[in-house]
Amino acid sequence: MQTSSSSPALCALIPVDCIFNCSNQIPYPSTFSLGLSTGSRKLKVSRLQAGFWESIRSGLIKNNSTQVIEPPSSSQEDEEPLPEEFVLVEKTLPDGTIEQIIFSSGAEVDVYDLQALCDKVGWPRRPLTKLAAALRNSYMVATLHSIKKSSGEELTEPNNEKKLIGMARATSDHAFNATIWDVLVDPSYQGQGLGKALIEKLIRALLQRDIGNISLFADSKVVEFYRNLGFEPDPEGIKGMFWYPRF
């Protein structure tokens, strides 16, 4: 989650690697269910050990006693799960207006709305064409939208106010690895657990697609935030390496 310019960012290009450790005990609250199903097919299960480098090279989940599930060969690839959209929070405001916070893992993002959100959290402006390309080339874009309606109105009515209040996106090789970028939440909605929920739901969606190596770059001041979500800074002492052009 990104805060205003005077507050620490939750996702920035700082060389602190955070790797999500997808173990047999996912670090979610007891009320959070991954909701994953293995289906009716018979699965071959092996127990292997994988350190950090082995998990990156082989695609195994980093865990000392990892279960590696190998589906039987099939002539047709399994379809990926469809994008999700559901009500994350619903509340009644003091003026009687009903507000819903909608999570989506497949909603369209208006580039101008995203730029306005970036402005609110104090990010420097980026060219709109590049911002649009980043969204278009992302493997997954997760969003939080606020929808407000008066009592008795339907949420689908065109005059209802819909506003982008949060976003995170992930790039991926579509098989083993994913990296989370651009995590931000509108400052007026921070402190309500929405950033935590956004990352949890994004991780859940990636795991549903059998992607277990999930990384991000975190400002040093918010490493603990991501650690509490299951990310591990500098796993096994591994450091991020960056190349910059020297002119």
C-alpha positions, 0 to 999 in steps of 0.5 A: 500500500502506498501512503502520502509523500510524507509517509512510507511507501509499501511498494517501491524500488528499494533493494529489499527483496521480499519473497512470499513463502508459500508453505503448507501453513499459509500465513492468513487469519483463521477466517481466511480460506484459500478456497482451492480445489484439487478437483476429482482427478487423481494427483501424484503427490511427492514430498521434496525439499526446496531452498530459495534457489531451488524454488526459483530454478525448479518452480518448487514451493520454498518449504522444507517439506513441500508437497509437489502435486503433479497432475496426470497428463491430459490432452487439454490444458486446465482452464485458468480460474476466472477473474473474481469480483465481490463485495469486500466491505459494506457500510452505512455512512453518517448521511445514510449513504451505503458504501461498498468496497468492491474487490476485483481481479479482472476489472478494467482500470481507467488510466486517468483514474489511476493517475489521480490515485497516484497523485493522491498518494504522492507518486511522481507522474508517469507518462500515461502511455507507459502507465497504460502499457504497464496495465496492459502487460500485467499478468493480473491487476487487482483493484478496490473500487468504492461504490456509493448509493442512496438508500433504496437505490440499486448499485447498478444505477448510472448515477451511483458514484464509483471511485478507484481507491486501491490497486496492485498488479502482478507480472509473471512468467505464467508458470512459476513466478510473479512479482507484485508492483504498484501497491497503493490505497487512497489515503482517505481509506488507509488504516482500515485493513484494505491494503492487507486485504488487497495483497491477501486476495491478490496472493490467493488469486495467484495461488489459484493459478499455481504460481507459488514464488511471489516477490515484491520490492518494499520500502525498508519502513514497511518490511514488517507489514509484508512480513506479517503477510508471509513475505520473507526479506532477503531469503537466505541472505539473497540480495536484489541486484539492479542495473542502471544505465550510466550516462 
